[in-house]
Amino acid sequence: MKWRENGQIQAMAVFLRAVEEGGAEDLFALFEFEAKVTDERLIAVLTKLNTGLNRVYSASK
């Protein structure tokens, strides 16, 4: 496996961990075929994702 592929896998792992840590599983529902995406729903999911990313990166320090 090449270095670039390893980096992509690691980035995906960090992203999925942030989704779990922040409780942002609704993020994936936004991409469903007939998903109704509102500003409020999008902001709520992105806020949870931000929380998860903060937790993941603060835990790695």
C-alpha positions in Angstrom: 0.0 0.0 0.0 1.4 3.4 -0.9 1.9 6.3 1.5 -0.9 8.3 -0.2 -3.4 5.4 0.3 -2.4 5.0 3.9 -3.0 8.8 4.5 -6.4 8.5 2.9 -7.3 5.6 5.1 -6.1 7.4 8.2 -8.1 10.5 7.3 -11.2 8.4 6.8 -10.7 6.7 10.1 -10.4 10.1 11.9 -13.5 11.3 10.1 -15.5 8.3 11.1 -14.3 8.5 14.7 -15.3 12.1 14.8 -18.8 11.2 13.5 -19.1 8.6 16.3 -17.7 10.8 19.1 -19.9 13.7 18.2 -23.1 11.7 17.6 -23.3 13.0 14.0 -24.5 9.8 12.4 -27.3 11.8 10.9 -24.7 13.2 8.5 -25.0 10.1 6.3 -28.8 10.5 6.1 -28.3 13.9 4.4 -27.1 12.0 1.3 -30.1 9.7 1.0 -31.9 9.9 -2.3 -35.0 11.9 -1.1 -33.5 13.4 2.0 -35.0 16.7 3.1 -32.1 18.9 4.0 -33.0 22.1 5.9 -30.6 24.7 7.2 -31.4 23.7 10.8 -30.7 20.1 10.2 -27.5 20.8 8.4 -26.3 23.1 11.1 -27.1 20.6 13.8 -25.2 17.8 12.1 -22.2 20.0 11.3 -22.1 21.2 14.9 -22.1 17.6 16.1 -19.3 16.8 13.7 -17.3 19.7 14.9 -17.7 18.5 18.4 -16.5 15.1 17.4 -13.5 16.5 15.6 -12.6 18.6 18.6 -12.8 15.5 20.8 -10.7 13.3 18.5 -8.0 15.9 18.1 -7.9 16.9 21.8 -7.6 13.2 22.7 -4.5 12.9 20.4 -2.6 15.6 22.2 
